[in-house]
């Protein structure tokens, strides 16, 4: 397995992956994603922009993440530790539910952090749903520190904004 940049033709397969993840999260009572966000328009835009990275296994999209420098407006109020330099933002990290626990998420995270360093970013920022303890734990284990919380529409709980300052 290797990580490649998605092409626009990959958007339906990536959306299928995200839908599987959304359904799995909902089955666990985690209302992180819904039919409005993320939808195919986000995936298509990421693929066109060259910011959508994916992993295939035997031709099947098993993991993806979007990496860019676009921060939601709510990030402006956060007390980020990295106040100088460029911040890379990680969006929509997803691993196919039947492939979780096999290191794919770790591969995507390793790739994201290497990509940020190689691209000259000073830090990585993300937000994750406070109702998703597995995601919160994974990011904390990797050294991402919470800096505050934001709220997004149609969500029952806040999202923790987290940051990893690159050395």
N, C-alpha and C positions, 0 to 999 in steps of 0.2 A: 504494500500500500504506500502511495505517496500522495502528497498534497499538491494540487494544481489549481490554477485560476479557473474559475468557472467561465463558460461561454454562455451567451444568451440562450442557446439551445438547451443548456442544462437546467434552466429555470423550472420547468415542470417537475423534474426529478428532485430538485432541491425542495420545492414546495411540498412534494409528497413526503419527503423526510421530515420537514417541519410539521406537517399535519400529523404524522405518526407521533412525533414528540409531544405535540399539543394534546392529542388524545390520551397519551400515556400520563401526562401531567394532570389532566382533568380527572382521570380515573383515580388518581391519588389525592384529589381534592386541592390541587395546586392550580390556581387560576391565573397563571403567568401570561399565557397567550390565549387569543380567541380568534374567531373568524375574521375579525377586522385587522388585528395586528398579531403577527405579521401576515400580510397577504402577498399574493404573487407580484404586485407592483413593487414592493420592496426588493424582492429577490431579483426581478428583472432589472431594476435600476442598479443594484449592486453588481450584477453580472456585466451590464453595459459599461459601468464605471471601472471595471477591473479590480474590484475590492472584495469579491466573493471567492473564498478559498474552499475547496472541497476535497474529500477523500472518497475514492471509489474502491470497492472490494468486489472482485469478479464482475465488474461492470455496474455494480449497484452503488449509488451514492449513500454512504454510511455516516458521513459527518460533514459539517460545514461551519464556517464562521465568516463574518464580514469585518474587515479591518479598514478603517478610514480615519479621517480627522474631523468628522462631523459630530459635534456635541449637541445633544438636545438643549433647548433653551433653558430648561430647569437646572442644567449644570452650572450656569453662570453664578448661582447663589451658593455653590459649594465651596468650602474652605480647602481647596486642593493644596497639597504639599508642594507639588511641582508647579511653581508659578512662572517659571521662565522656560523657554524652549517649546518645542512642539509636543502636543499630546496626541497619541494614537487612541482611537476609541474602538473597543471591541463590541460588536453587535451580533445577536442571534446565533450564539454558539449552540449547535445541536448535534447529537449523536443518536443514530437510529436505535430505538429501544432494545431491539433484539441483538444489538452489537455492543451495548454498554458493558462496562467492566472488562474490556479487552485492550485498554490503553489508547483508544481512539481520541478521547477527550484530552488526554495528556499530550498526544501527538499534536493536536490542534493548538493547545496552549503553548507547547514548546515552539511550534511554528510561528505563532503570533508574536511571542516575545523575541524570537530571533529576527523576524521581519521588522519589528519596531526598532530594534538596535541597528540593523543594517540600513534602515531608511532614515536614521538620524533623529528618531523621536526620543524625547527625554523621559517620557512616562507613558503608561497605558492606563486608560480609564474605562470603566464599565459600570453598568448598573445591573443588579440582579434582584429578583423578587424575594422579599423577606419570607415568603411562604415556601421557598424552595431550599430546604436545609442542605441538600446534597451539593447544590451549586455554591451556596455560601461557604460551606466547608472546603470545597475544592479550591476556591479562590483564596481563602484564608491560608490554607496549607502552602500555597504558592507565594505567599508574601503580600497579597493584595490587602490593603488596609481600608476599612470603612471611613468615610469622611463626612457622611451625612445621608439624608434620605430625600427622595423625590416621590411624587405621586403621579401616576399616569391614569388617563381616563379608563373607566370600566373595571378598575382593579379594586379588590377588597383591602389589600395591604399595600404598604409602601415598598419602594425599591431601595436597597442600599447602594449608594454610589461608592465605588471602591477604586483604589489607585495603587499602581505599582510604579515606584520611582526606579528608573533604570540606572544602573551604575556603570 
